[in-house]
């Protein structure tokens, strides 16, 4: 019982320093600003992903009714864009979660004896890896989006050929 009491007193003594808490808040500002930036990126990426899902569903409905025409030829490229956008959102979300863990680790590290700076640095590197991947996928998705309709249809044919689905269809 006495160990629990002394542990509680020790923790209160270490956390009572206003200066220490202020320093940690200052250290956590950079990760929090990055978290805000990731949130803004997620907003843009989710808007694009929602548009892609709506567009795919629209083209699929028109295809089922026999009204799609050449629009249906772009479905594989649209699905690839959707895949890239979904992965970008997932990686951005993972980066945001790691940033939250970093902020928590910064506060915890000030009040415990074991040094966890290596864990914070490793988590920060992990965040950058996730962001690099997310931004690369976002770049790939936007490059596909800005291609001409003819280039998108060509890309769709290439996707179908690689997957083996387009082997029976004549080249258009």
Secondary structure as UniProt FT lines:
FT   HELIX           2..15
FT   HELIX           18..64
FT   TURN            65..66
FT   HELIX           69..74
FT   HELIX           75..109
FT   HELIX           117..145
FT   HELIX           149..163
FT   TURN            164..168
//
